[in-house]
Amino acid sequence: MKRKQFFTMVFLIICSTAVFARTIDLSVTLSNPYLLADQRQSVFLKVGLTGFKLQGGTDRAAANVSIVLDRSGSMDGEKLARAKEAALMAVDMLDSRDIVSIVTYSDTVSVLVPATRVSERRFIHRRIKSIFADGSTALFAGVSKGADEVSKFFERSKVNRVILLSDGLANIGPDSPWALGNLGESLKRSGISVTTIGLGLGYNEDLMVMLAQRSDGNHAFVENYQDLTRIFQYEFNDILSVVAQDVDIEITCFEGAIPIRILGRDAEIIGNKIYTSIGQLYSNQEKYLLLELDIPPNRAGSEIRIASVAVNYDNMETNRKDHLSTVTSIAFTQSKNTVEKAKDRDTLVEAVKQIATETTEQAIQLRDEGRIDEAKELLQTNTLFLDKEAEELESEDLRGMSRSSGLDAESIDDDAGWNAARKRMKAESYETQNQQSY
């Protein structure tokens, strides 16, 4: 082949790869694209990011996972049997391109399977089946050791995650939500997320939620031990469908749009700029944030730019940094009919969900402070709010949340059932706030 023809072919291959490389979808919508003229109003701006669809198992990113199992004395019996069953199933979902380690903890921490490629399944299975229950709960040390194992084969092109299962209170080593939250934040900075799975009614949900939240992992409450395998399956489906990582979002508000608050994600507002990040995006799944904006009066017929959105992320298919950006505007009219017809109901539904979830969190805090009547009244008000919005927006999702809120109001003064109700409410709040897939 002639030299010129060779370089022409290489150039065409590179161009073809660039053309067909998939990117995540950036969608920026306004709850009210039209506002009434000459009035001060607020709107919600939704920044949605949806992962592209994977074609099959061959085009996914490799996983680097540490399964960290509580084997303290309280895990004895069916709990541990179900935990081992779930771990075995999870390992079988992986293949030879993936890295796995198995860590257990009680009084001390043991590495049953050091980080290794998933090729010697029988060896890994034997080690999992050998786990027995005994001792106390060195949770902090267990997570730290799991992260150490992930670090051995850490690569930005892999999905690096610790999956923690516990049924009890951390009683050896650091044991506060603050301490575990700091650990989670440190791991997130190093590119490792932590999913926490609370089993039964004995664990500290504040600690487990804080660890997951600060590391941008998932969280689940498993009251029925038989559900554990199903939760592990959901979790590993997520792990095996990551299409983007280290997603940084920057929103710049233009003159005439004042940021008020963020819903649905932790974020930092500095002047007219908003900064936040998402650890991972999954195939065909959306994660979002909502920004409430104050819009001063404008004359009818005018249109103003209110915000620009810039997104940078690691594309797991191409192993390159991708950049997306867009600008959104809002128009003003004297027609109430135009304003009503243009409403983006999907964005409004998500805003209502997030507002109602924040109210649930406030009710939990009131209940913790012993202000039970106030907590109950707040949840009853929340139920009415959800009912009203469900009717106006014709949303079955909001009707479902309304029913749940009503049940929460009924259970909040039940001392005997509060432990289970609190864990469920915290898990549901986390799922909504973080747009978790399960």
DRENVO-624715 format. One record per atom (N, C-alpha, C): residue in three letters; y, z, x. Coordinates in steps of 0.001 Angstrom, whole numbers, plus 500000, padded with zeros to 6 digits. Each point is the difference from the previous one (the first is absolute). Layout:
residues N
ALAYZX...
***
This chain:
residues 438
MET498802500000500845MET501198500000499155MET501244500000500877LYS500974499173499668LYS501220499934500790LYS500782501301499850ARG500768500308501068ARG500760501248500039ARG500951500113498803LYS500722498877499694LYS500968500016498901LYS499301500273498668GLN498821499363499792GLN499264500207498754GLN499524501443499872PHE499577500574501147PHE499514501387499994PHE501097500957499541PHE501189499886500599PHE501092500914499654PHE500488499762498569THR499928498737499526THR500353499730498602THR499047500720499057MET498700499981500322MET499008500672499162MET500225501510499995VAL500267500609501147VAL500263501437500099VAL501206500364499154PHE501066499174500097PHE501223500250499232PHE499714499983498497LEU499184499021499559LEU499679499892498579LEU499182501194499528ILE499081500490500826ILE499186501169499638ILE500887501225499831ILE500945500186500949ILE500915501145499928ILE500841499922498741CYS500546498813499715CYS500831499824498806CYS499200500251498733SER498745499514499975SER499160500185498823SER499737501472499762THR499742500760501090THR499762501437499878THR501221500690499439ALA501185499614500492ALA501238500621499537ALA500241499715498526VAL499692498759499589VAL500255499607498610VAL499104500774499050PHE498717500186500377PHE499039500591499079PHE499831501502500167ALA500697500619500964ALA499934501453500144ALA500588500653498759ARG499294500969499445ARG500441500640498767ARG500929501168500293THR500907500246499091THR500925501118500133THR499953500835498724ILE500451501237500108ILE500088500838498806ILE501135499492499113ASP499978500402498757ASP501006499543499040ASP501070501072499832LEU501255499612500167LEU501142500879499770LEU500638499639498676SER500067500980499102SER500614499785498688SER501085501055499795VAL501230499545499783VAL501114500918499741VAL500513499732498594THR499906501008499141THR500405499837498599THR500983501103499621LEU500789499715498970LEU500941500973499454LEU499569500374498590SER500117501268499670SER499679500414498634SER500919499315499002ASN501238499719500431ASN500994499362499127ASN500752498928500787PRO499513498762499985PRO500699498927500726PRO501396499731499446TYR500213500339498711TYR501324499896499380TYR500447501397499577LEU501279500289500241LEU500595501253499535LEU501208499687499121LEU500309500936499103LEU501201499846499187LEU501248500108500878ALA500945499143499746ALA501237499975500785ALA500844501252499727ASP500802500339501005ASP501029501033499869ASP499427501390499733GLN498782500249500487GLN499399501330499872GLN499324500398501306ARG500034501291500322ARG499265500510501149ARG498567500289499539GLN499017499473500716GLN498604500117499590GLN499094500168501219SER498755500344499737SER499012500069501081SER498859499047499697VAL499379499486501059VAL498843499111499881VAL498956500418501024PHE498776499544499774PHE498928500218500970PHE499676498681500687LEU499979500048501322LEU499577498858500804LEU498596500308500516LYS499062499111499701LYS498619500199500436LYS499664499032501126VAL499548500552501121VAL499514499200501120VAL498479500097499988GLY499343498909499600GLY498543499977499916GLY499397499153501098LEU498937500499500616LEU499288499276501057LEU498532499914499617THR499474498783499927THR498620499777499583THR499237499305501109GLY498850500551500336GLY499182499410501052GLY499358498699499561PHE499885499049500930PHE499345498736499656PHE498500500224499799LYS499389499081499269LYS498593500148499646LYS499100499590501154LEU499068500878500361LEU498998499654501003LEU498955499095499360GLN499530499037500758GLN499038499032499465GLN498575500545499991GLY499743500951500863GLY498644500557500083GLY499942501008501120GLY498805500526500262GLY499854501026501023GLY500265499531501410THR499977498685500220THR500119499514501372THR501429500029500523ASP500999499971499095ASP501378499900500476ASP500737501329499973ARG499298501106499825ARG500648501300499990ARG500207500540501411ALA500882500980500108ALA500224500670501280ALA498870500999500263ALA499700500219501262ALA498973500975500371ALA500489501414499707ALA499074500884499653ALA500333501397499702ALA499612500895501172ASN500793501042500187ASN499746501027501018ASN500159501339499288VAL498871500566499574VAL500022501102499033VAL499257501211500534SER500570501175499748SER499289501247500273SER499795500736498686ILE498749500285499664ILE499665500770498805ILE499856501455500416VAL500896500849499487VAL500057501412500392VAL499532500844498822LEU498832500655500160LEU499358500712498893LEU500023501505500219ASP500456500710498981ASP499927501455499947ASP498537500401499816ARG499474500814500919ARG498630500491499831ARG499984501529499986SER501112500600499569SER500058501458499896SER498991500492498972GLY499767501321499970GLY498960500565499151GLY500142499655498537SER501244499843499526SER500221499702498581SER499534498596499617MET499730499150500983MET499528498637499720MET498492499942499779ASP499317501119500155ASP498545499999499908ASP499536499532498621GLY498871499305499968GLY499427499572498733GLY500419498599499607GLU500309499822498701GLU500289498664499471GLU501244499384500636LYS501020500817500290LYS501224499462500606LYS499678499237501279LEU499275500651500904LEU499701499366501279LEU499060498813499813ALA499058500126499075ALA499085498876499736ALA500786498773499545ARG500971500206499104ARG500824498883499511ARG500898499458501106ALA500517500900500838ALA500861499560501104ALA499230499117500973LYS498780500385500309LYS499177499193500912LYS499644498660499369GLU499696500030498711GLU499705498757499280GLU501192499046500033ALA501205500542499791ALA501210499172500023ALA500257499443501394ALA499794500822501029ALA500221499543501382ALA499012498901500369LEU498752500138499583LEU498998498966500283LEU500388498674499339MET500430500076498746MET500423498796499285MET501187499351500698ALA500968500822500454ALA501191499467500661ALA499634499265501288VAL499124500581500776VAL499571499349501246VAL499349498656499705ASP499237499925498909ASP499327498749499650ASP500977498924499530MET501226500385499637MET501011499010499614MET500638499350501233LEU499831500615501159LEU500576499473501241LEU499009499059500672ASP500488499262501012ASP499101499135500756ASP500316500092501485SER499396499116500785SER500031500146501456SER501384499821500616ARG500958499451499261ARG501354499882500563ARG500780501314499875ASP499471500956499208ASP500707501240499712ASP499576501126500941ILE500890500986500126ILE499758501206500789ILE499925501177499037VAL499016500882500207VAL499902501197499170VAL499672501205500868SER500482501149499591SER499588501267500607SER499769500995498876ILE499131500964500227ILE499700501046499024ILE500306501345500648VAL500906500741499387VAL500418501307500498VAL499731501030498910THR499457501149500376THR499835501094499048THR500728501234500526TYR500347500894499074TYR500670501232500424TYR499605501168499107SER499908501158500627SER499851501276499299SER500805500995500828ASP499339500945500712ASP500742500851500935ASP500526499175501171THR499198499038500409THR500359499098501098THR499844498563499533VAL500357499074500882VAL499949498571499676VAL498897499341500823SER499238499126499346SER498938499263500692SER500184498507499765VAL499823499218501054VAL500015498540499880VAL498548499541499927LEU499519499745498804LEU498600499605499826LEU499760498576500462VAL500956499120499709VAL499923498611500449VAL501328499665500667PRO500046499918501339PRO501246499586500657PRO500377498593499554ALA501270499676500079ALA500488498688499556ALA499146498889500610THR499411499185499126THR499089498958500458THR499977498864498998ARG499587498833500443ARG499865498873499085ARG498856500261499016VAL500182499499498777VAL498982500219498963VAL498892498974500203SER499127500315500910SER498854499122500254SER498704500811499942GLU500032501226500545GLU498816500865499961GLU500021500847498729ARG499796499346498862ARG500112500706498724ARG498996501144499872ARG498785499772500463ARG498975501027499828ARG500368501280500734PHE500595499852501193PHE500456501169500759PHE501106500722499240ILE500978499228499485ILE501111500606499255ILE499483500690498746HIS499070499369499302HIS499415500603498799HIS499297501313500323ARG499227499999501088ARG499282501222500384ARG500967501143500271ARG501102499703500683ARG500964501044500339ARG500669500547498728ILE500298499128499059ILE500602500469498746ILE499014500865499231LYS498749499579499929LYS498995500762499259LYS499723501357500625SER500336500175501277SER499722501268500691SER501048501081499731ILE501078499678499311ILE501095500948499782ILE499524501154499105PHE500351501228500394PHE499699501172499173PHE501263500842499850ALA500011500882499002ALA501188500801499680ALA499900501387500599ASP501145500463500578ASP500030501339500587ASP501409500280500509GLY500482501223499846GLY501238500408500659GLY501255499798499175SER501154500022500712SER501317499949499379SER500578498582500041THR501354499888499901THR500622498683499791THR501120499747501003ALA499672499363501121ALA500999499639501021ALA500530498601499699LEU500731499887498907LEU500423498687499485LEU500931499276500962PHE501006500683500510PHE500977499367500900PHE499285499408501218ALA499089500791500574ALA499274499523501187ALA499107498813499652GLY499408500008498795GLY499151498883499585GLY500781498700499895VAL501180500055499368VAL500833498798499883VAL500442499522501379SER500409500942500845SER500467499646501350SER498899499311500801LYS498787500520499898LYS498886499392500731LYS499667498611499435GLY500049499868498677GLY499785498674499413GLY501016499000500501ALA501282500428500083ALA501053499121500521ALA499755499654501466ASP499479500954500765ASP499669499729501410ASP498950498901500103GLU499008500041499127GLU498954498975500025GLU500573498631499621VAL500873499956499008VAL500641498734499632VAL500820499465501164SER500668500895500721SER500867499585501117SER499233499304501121LYS498718500300500129LYS499212499398501082LYS499950498475499908PHE499991499481498773PHE499931498553499803PHE501209499489499222PHE501100500737500098PHE501180499641499220PHE500550498639500427GLU500243499160499005GLU500715498741500194GLU500846499750498762ARG501179499461500188ARG500866499708498854ARG499377498972499067SER499097499203500520SER499364498965499173SER498861500550499159LYS499679501296500154LYS498949500644499207LYS500628500888498933VAL499190500365498999VAL500389501004499008VAL499510501344500523ASN500924500853500428ASN499661501250500668ASN500199501172499035ARG498899500644499609ARG500113501018498958ARG499004501145500192VAL500453501187499621VAL499146501181499906VAL499775500288498519ILE498744500252499607ILE499692500389498624ILE499502501435500032LEU500761500897499395LEU499706501430500026LEU499436500439498653LEU498865500691500029LEU499425500599498807LEU499928501503500192SER500551500756499042SER499927501467500087SER499891500598498612ASP499285501133499923ASP499890500707498722ASP500648501373500054GLY500586500357501161GLY500485501367500142GLY501342500112500677LEU500466501228500102LEU501277500291500643LEU499834499982501513ALA500984499435500697ALA500004500067501463ALA500191501453500398ASN499024500586500694ASN500116501410500375ASN499785500257501480ILE499912498932500782ILE499985500113501461ILE501009498995500537GLY500958500474500802GLY501035499120500529GLY501142499835499015PRO500923499070500261PRO501138499768499099PRO499515499743498577ASP500656500640499021ASP499472499934498633ASP501064499783498930SER501212499615500397SER501061499819499012SER500213498517499711PRO500494499670498779PRO500350498609499712PRO500992499443501018TRP500943500820500428TRP501003499572500992TRP499337499558501299ALA499051500815500499ALA499330499683501272ALA499174498724499882LEU499272499858498894LEU499184498790499818LEU500877498794499727GLY501139500220499323GLY500936498897499788GLY500554499480501307ASN500334500910500910ASN500490499582501320ASN498932499227500769LEU498752500447499884LEU498908499258500637LEU499905498597499422GLY500091499902498671GLY499943498688499355GLY501123499090500449GLU501210500541500101GLU501141499188500432GLU499821499512501430SER499461500876500852SER499743499613501389SER498955498886500067LEU498962500098499194LEU498960498967500003LEU500536498678499460LYS500849500065498971LYS500585498768499463LYS500805499281501081ARG500768500771500789ARG500792499370501077ARG499103499316501017SER498796500512500175SER499082499388500970SER499128498928499367GLY500210499706498701GLY499285498902499347GLY498717500399499300ILE499809501313499734ILE498785500488499349ILE500378500650498671SER499323499610498924SER500211500640498690SER498831500928499706VAL500239500961499103VAL498960500970499625VAL499845500001498488THR498811499720499539THR499669500157498583THR499341501349499812THR500454500761499002THR499447501328499753THR499286500018498657ILE498797500545499999ILE499199500109498782ILE499674501469499786GLY500552500566498916GLY499749501395499666GLY498836500099499033LEU499008500810500350LEU498762500095499227LEU499916501366499329GLY499848500010498675GLY499873501270499294GLY501345500673499788LEU499979501313499754LEU501211500725499616LEU500480500978501060GLY499416499948501207GLY500346501003500998GLY500969499567501072TYR500380498740500047TYR500848499521501096TYR501482500165499653ASN500843499862501024ASN501458500114499844ASN500562498600499772GLU500352499693498742GLU500467498649499688GLU501351499693500625ASP500858501007500190ASP501297499755500628ASP499812499534501441LEU499083500654500694LEU499703499624501386LEU499421498592500069MET499028499711499143MET499332498694500042MET500951498870499606VAL500849500245498993VAL500962498979499594VAL501033499763501090MET500489501073500613MET501013499861501050MET499462499214501191LEU498770500273500396LEU499392499284501125LEU499875498513499688ALA499530499676498802ALA499866498590499612ALA501362499332499900GLN500949500672499364GLN501321499409499768GLN500725499719501300ARG500002500953500906ARG500773499832501236ARG499359498988500944SER498698499706499802SER499336498994500845SER499853498664499287ASP500451499946498720ASP499893498806499165ASP498550499611499733GLY499193501023499700GLY498616499754499605GLY499828500178498507ASN498763500007499540ASN499682500241498596ASN499628501462499783HIS499977500423498735HIS499541501350499667HIS499230499946498688ALA498910500769499935ALA499206500057498771ALA499511501423499762PHE499954500382498734PHE499403501259499556PHE498683499660499337VAL498913500560500525VAL498667499733499461VAL499443501311499458GLU500110500174498688GLU499501501229499370GLU498496499926499791ASN499530498828499622ASN498569499790499779ASN499385499422501265TYR499114500726500619TYR499425499576501282TYR499359498623499922GLN499495499631498811GLN499325498714499857GLN500967498828500136ASP501304500276499897ASP501004498935500141ASP500347499690501455LEU499459500780500923LEU500414499871501396LEU499666498636500590THR498819499492499710THR499612498685500526THR500931498912499471ARG500373500115498727ARG500914499009499408ARG501362500027500692ILE500517501188500308ILE501290500120500675ILE499926499427501416PHE498912500266500704PHE499824499427501340PHE499963498472499918GLN499378499484498956GLN499938498541499857GLN501392499421499789TYR500804500627499141TYR501382499557499812TYR500759500036501320GLU499840501099500726GLU500736500160501253GLU499625498925501010PHE498723499732500137PHE499588498999500981PHE500304498582499529ASN500057499780498704ASN500492498704499514ASN501444499780500444ASP500812501060499948ASP501370499903500506ASP500012499696501497ILE499229500767500738ILE499972499828501456ILE499618498576500385LEU499079499416499253LEU499499498668500328LEU500813498884499363SER501181500341499458SER500837498950499413SER501450500087500467VAL500239500678501126VAL501367500102500521VAL500444498645500544VAL501164499533499547VAL500519498706500465VAL501319500138500770ALA500630501182499917ALA501268500212500707ALA500135501469500361GLN500594500249501156GLN500220501370500459GLN501415500146500542ASP500418501280500129ASP501315500329500572ASP501096499171499331VAL500085500150498687VAL500960499241499200VAL501320500765499954ASP501037499452500614ASP501326500618500020ASP500913499282499013ILE500675500784499158ILE500883499439498972ILE501413500518500221GLU500959499081500011GLU501416500370500116GLU500775499339498858ILE500671500824499216ILE500837499504498901ILE501457500257500367THR500812498976499886THR501444500134500248THR500735499749498693CYS500730501002499536CYS500765499871498758CYS501389499428500310PHE500398498991499241PHE501318499405500188PHE501059500818499255GLU501241499681500271GLU501101500678499318GLU499861499788498490GLY500143501089499257GLY499821499898498553GLY498637500460499533ALA499146500472500923ALA498686500561499651ALA499791501253500843ILE499907501144499349ILE499912501274500702ILE498607500593499813PRO499254500236501085PRO498648500576499855PRO500057501443499513ILE499170500319499009ILE499964501355499432ILE498754500751500464ARG498833499402499750ARG498751500675500367ARG498874498989500113ILE498941500431500695ILE498792499195500169ILE498886500602499149LEU499241499165499323LEU498825500427499250LEU498772499291500563GLY498891500703500053GLY498729499362500354GLY499678499962501476ARG500867500528500858ARG499709499987501433ARG501041500830500741ASP499566500691501041ASP500957500698500847ASP500863498974500720ALA501303500230500034ALA500915499056500640ALA501234500754500468GLU500737499358500865GLU501220500576500549GLU501183499134499581ILE501005500638499401ILE501228499287499625ILE501088500401500986ILE500507499021500737ILE501086500240500963ILE501132499040499651GLY501037500556499367GLY501107499150499576GLY499533499000498966ASN500172498715500314ASN499588498947499057ASN498643499413500357LYS499254500645500898LYS498694499485500428LYS498883500961499626ILE498870499439499661ILE498808500772499650ILE498868499542500913TYR499302500982500592TYR498907499692500910TYR498728500701499516THR498904499272499980THR498707500602499700THR498897499158500627SER498775500501499927SER498869499262500575SER498754500247499160ILE499093499061500082ILE498694500105499346ILE498959499768501084GLY499034500900500086GLY499010499894501071GLY499148498757499890GLN499462499757498787GLN499064498888499837GLN500125499384498616LEU499784498693499932LEU499917499277498738LEU498600499412499872TYR499483500007498763TYR498649499529499746TYR500012498652499287SER498910499293500125SER499860498696499372SER500216500092498495ASN500906499141499501ASN500235499879498558ASN500528501273499345GLN500522500946500762GLN500538501227499438GLN501474500118500329GLU500753500581499059GLU501443500154500194GLU500355501445500326LYS500896500150500944LYS500679501274500241LYS501496499727499885TYR500729501004499553TYR501415499749499737TYR500842501244500213LEU501299499786500012LEU500947501099499881LEU501050499591498978LEU500609500988499389LEU501060499774499024LEU501269500678500491LEU501076499261499981LEU501302500512500411LEU500924500000498789GLU500519501175499659GLU500980500063498920GLU501391499773500590LEU500741499091499366LEU501331499615500491LEU501057500281498940ASP501142500473500461ASP501169500156499127ASP500856498745500145ILE500289499345498867ILE500765498756500011ILE501336500232499276PRO501128499901500700PRO501315500176499364PRO500284498877498999PRO501037500150499159PRO500331498973499003PRO500371498665500650ASN499573498920499361ASN500362498644500422ASN500319499176498763ARG500793498967500192ARG500444499192498864ARG498882499066499523ALA500081499613498735ALA499026499079499411ALA500044498657500708GLY498831499427500211GLY499913498700500658GLY499882500083501508SER500187501191500570SER499908500132501454SER498554500264500418GLU499722499736501240GLU498681500272500596GLU500230500529501407ILE499310501085500351ILE500178500571501347ILE498647500176500680ARG500003499834501314ARG498818500344500796ARG499959501521500109ILE498823500569499764ILE499950501462500075ILE499160500529501164ALA499022499219500475ALA499174500516501099ALA499251498881500702SER499775500205501288SER499082499143500756SER498805500853500420VAL498842499386500062VAL498761500694500362VAL499359499272501165ALA499672500748501053ALA499322499430501170ALA498706500771500241VAL498911499264500214VAL498683500607500202VAL499384499448501278ASN499529500895500862ASN499266499614501202ASN498634500687499967TYR498942499266500354TYR498665500592499943TYR499053499285500955ASP498884500667500292ASP498935499402500798ASP499028499290499063ASN499869498694500165ASN499066499209499213ASN498612500142500629MET499046500581499268MET498678500280500556MET499159498735500158GLU500394498912499333GLU499269498752500139GLU500401499259501269THR501295500011500294THR500495499232501152THR500273500864501218ASN499988501359499811ASN500368500935501068ASN501395499724500552ARG500896499610499080ARG501390499765500383ARG500926500787499079LYS501225500193500475LYS501035500600499171LYS500567498942499074ASP500055500308498719ASP500621499104499029ASP501284500626499479HIS500904499160499545HIS501288500462499468HIS500262499318498664LEU500406500787499010LEU500373499483498689LEU501366500569499630SER500786499236499277SER501306500508499570SER500457499272498749THR500857500664499252THR500581499393498801THR501250500773499612VAL500792499394499142VAL501227500609499481VAL499942499937498480THR500463501055499348THR499980500003498532THR501394500252499440SER500251499435498833SER501326500073499368SER499865500497498571ILE501124500389499434ILE500049500455498620ILE501188499352499298ALA499853499677498715ALA501058499320499240ALA500505500910498881PHE501203499686499505PHE500652500839498979PHE500357499156498782THR499805500607498836THR500214499285498747THR500543500953498936GLN500556499437498953GLN500430500809498854GLN498942500016498896SER498891499280500213SER498967499862498982SER498896501051500178LYS499885500923499055LYS498921500986500034LYS498647499322499853ASN499964498931499247ASN498757499262499810ASN499500499403501316THR500921499460500797THR499628499433501307THR499450501084500910VAL500654501167500013VAL499545501118500830VAL498599500426499589GLU499779500134498691GLU498708500468499500GLU498891499005500305LYS500248498716499772LYS498974498978500229LYS499620499877501474ALA500962500267500887ALA499759499809501436ALA499317501191500666LYS499854501115499278LYS499387501194500592LYS498645499676500606ASP499761500525501197ASP498690499849500632ASP499170501233499639ARG499152499850498996ARG499272501149499470ARG498994500562500995ASP499394499149500814ASP499042500501500997ASP500686500947500983THR501191499622500447THR500742500860500923THR500402501303499321LEU500418499916498747LEU500376501207499266LEU498805500924499780VAL498830499430499719VAL498798500820499826VAL499687500774501278GLU500072499311501143GLU499715500685501264GLU501020501100500271ALA501260499758499660ALA501032501024500184ALA499702501221499130VAL499601499773498756VAL499667501106499098VAL498812500796500552LYS498992499295500503LYS498839500683500588LYS500426500936501125GLN500855499502500882GLN500411500801501151GLN500858501191499575ILE500891499788499050ILE500844501097499518ILE499133501072499333ALA499043499578499176ALA499115500957499331ALA499143500758501000THR499574499324501064THR499188500651501027THR500814501048500744GLU501257499702500303GLU500862500999500637GLU500163501223499097THR500097499779498704THR500115501111499056THR498732500859500007THR498832499356500083THR498739500736500084THR499973500880501242GLU500465499464501123GLU500053500785501236GLU500919501213499836GLN501124499824499308GLN500911501121499750GLN499324501062499121ALA499219499550499011ALA499289500942499125ALA498966500808500785ILE499304499349500915ILE499027500707500846ILE500703501085500818GLN501151499671500549GLN500747500970500797GLN500442501197499143LEU500469499724498784LEU500390501084499099LEU498795500900499687ARG498861499388499751ARG498780500765499709ARG499616500865501195ASP500133499461501211ASP499692500761501208ASP500912501216500144GLU501232499859499509GLU500969501107500081GLU499842500995498863GLY499008499784499149GLY499767500898498885GLY500851499719498775ARG500753498910500003ARG500890499652498880ARG499242499071499053ILE498976500560499368ILE499039499205499241ILE500649499359498783ASP500802500767499265ASP500624499442498793ASP500919498820500338GLU500745500130501107GLU500886498911500416GLU499191498771500401ALA498888500233500687ALA499138498888500422ALA499436499276498785LYS499564500773499008LYS499429499404498800LYS501050499196499245GLU501190500569499872GLU501076499305499296GLU500368498695500713LEU500014500033501333LEU500329498794500761LEU498964498908499766LEU498718500362499968LEU498950499012499757LEU500050499470498570GLN500349500856499052GLN500144499529498624GLN501155499006499880THR501097500292500701THR501129499057500032THR499587498693500663ASN499213500113501040ASN499503498815500696ASN499130499145499085THR499199500643499184THR499140499287499053THR500828499211498995LEU501050500626499497LEU500885499313499051LEU500709498821500658PHE500437500199501253PHE500642498926500759PHE499047498814500167LEU498761500274500359LEU499010498939500184LEU499683499299498685ASP499911500781498919ASP499766499406498678ASP501095499002499642LYS501236500425500192LYS501152499165499655LYS500009498718500823GLU499790500136501305GLU500025498828500876GLU498801499086499745ALA498855500587499679ALA498813499195499697ALA500234499131498774GLU500663500577499009GLU500302499257498786GLU500998498889500279GLU501052500330500739GLU501058499024500258GLU499520498867500894LEU499180500335500994LEU499544498992500963LEU498629499431499650GLU499422500476498907GLU498700499511499531GLU498956500072501117SER499859501206500567SER499146500174501171SER498834500932499706GLU498770499477500133GLU498813500834499854GLU499869500977501158ASP500439499602501200ASP499967500906501150ASP500816501255499724LEU501189499833499436LEU500856501155499713LEU499419500841498862ARG499339499367499054ARG499352500769498941ARG498892500877500590GLY499272499444500946GLY498962500779500675GLY500586501169500774MET501107499764500704MET500657501085500728MET500516501063499046SER500481499578498836SER500485500952498998SER498875500922499535ARG498833499413499746ARG498855500824499579ARG499622500996501089SER500001499545501253SER499674500897501119SER501023501115500130SER501271499652499821SER501055501010500094SER499849501050498903GLY499619499555498808GLY499767500947498911GLY498863500954500319LEU498925499488500586LEU498882500848500397LEU500407500960501109ASP500834499512500925ASP500498500872501069ASP500799501163499415ALA500823499703498996ALA500806501046499361ALA499112501057499357GLU498883499551499425GLU499081500938499361GLU499253500857501018SER499726499442501183SER499173500711500982SER500801500851500975ILE501321499833500022ILE500772500628501064ILE500061501521499873ASP499776500541498792ASP500002501455499855ASP498583500574499896ASP499018499174500315ASP498598500438499990ASP499623500467501409ASP500034501307500229ASP499735500534501342ASP498612499622500497ALA499030500021499099ALA498619499715500416ALA499829498559500461GLY500702499079499330GLY499822498585500339GLY501084499421500884TRP500987500829500416TRP501149499475500728TRP499627499417501361ASN499047500608500693ASN499623499507501325ASN499559498543499933ALA499105499688499071ALA499523498616499853ALA501112499089499498ALA500792500494499032ALA501085499176499456ALA501024499674501069ARG500320500962500848ARG500989499777501063ARG499506498947500984LYS498749500087500379LYS499448499016500942LYS500030498598499393ARG499638499911498724ARG500026498692499343ARG501416499455499909MET500953500849499627MET501390499563499873MET500567499554501344LYS499681500730501062LYS500486499611501335LYS499397498663500423ALA498720499810499734ALA499344498746500389ALA500560498822499206GLU500230500200498692GLU500550498917499177GLU501436499668500410SER500776501026500328SER501370499764500462SER499996499201501293TYR499108500363500913TYR499918499283501277TYR499610498542499781GLU499041499794499106GLU499544498635499702GLU501154499139499484THR500818500558499102THR501122499247499440THR501086499769501031GLN500382501046500708GLN501102499887500945GLN499681499048501147ASN498735499918500376ASN499609499163501141ASN499298498715499588GLN499975499722498683GLN499352498805499470GLN498592499838500585GLN499264501086499990GLN498641500003500540GLN499096499185499098SER499013499344500579SER499152499095499222SER498912500728499237TYR499780501288500288TYR498956500745499258TYR500452501426499764
***
